[in-house]
């Protein structure tokens, strides 16, 4: 899980018990790097600079950098990044 996704999770609403359990599964979220920032900007600009989509661009960029499919309950939020190489796994 990216550190960006982890931050979104922690913003909740989520209870302390769920944070504890998730923390046991996600020991060390993947950091957001400068290379991710550059890819984020490219994705943001290529997909229409949509208001409120910057975080999705950050999450997609991190997944793409590490070559991991993106697991999400909201696949439609990320479909626009598939052309750039993002793989999506709907949960």
N, C-alpha and C positions, 0 to 999 in steps of 0.2 A: 504494500500500500504506500502511495506517495505521502509525503508529509503534508501536502495540500489537502488530500482526501482525509487524512487523519484530523486535520484542523477543522474541516467541515463536519466530520463526525462529532468531534468534541463540542462544537457549537450547538449541537442538539436540535431538538430536545432529546436528551439522553440522561439516564440516571447513573449514579455512581457505580452501581453493580454492573451495568452494561459497559461502562468505561473500563472497569477492572477486568471483565471477561475479554473484551476486545483487546486490551493491552497484553493479555497473556498470549493471544494469537499473533498480534502485530508487535513484536518485540522492538523493532527498530525501523520506523518508516523510512522509505527511500527519500533522500534529500533532494531538494530542488536546486539545480546547479545553473551556472551562467549559460551553459549550452541549452538548458531547458528554457531559459528566458528568451534566448534568440529564436528557438523553435516556436515558443508560445507566441511571440510577436508575428512570426510568419503565418502561423495558423489563424491568429486573430484577424490579420489583414486579408488573408486569402478567403476567409469564410464570411466576409462582410462586416467586420467590426461591430458585431451585434452587442448591444448593451447587455450587461450581465453575463457575458459568455467568457470573460477573461479567465475565471477560475477553471471552467471546463477546458479551456485551451492549455492551462498549466498542467492539469491532470493528464490530458492526452499527451502532451509533450514529454512528461516524465515517463509514462508507459512506453512511448515510442523509443525513447533513449535506451531504456533497459531491455527492449524487445519483449515486453510482456503484454499479453492480451489484457484489455481493460474489462474487469467484471463490474457490471452496473445494473441497478434496478431501473435505470432511466436510459436505455440504449438510444432513444431518439435524440437525446441531448448531445450524443457523440457521433452519430452517423456521418455528420458533415466532415469528420476527420478521417474517415475510412479511405478516401481518395489519396490522402497523404501517407497512408500506410498503417493507420491504427487498426488493430484487431479488437473486436468487441465480443464479449461473452455476456449475454443477458442473464441476470440472476432472477 
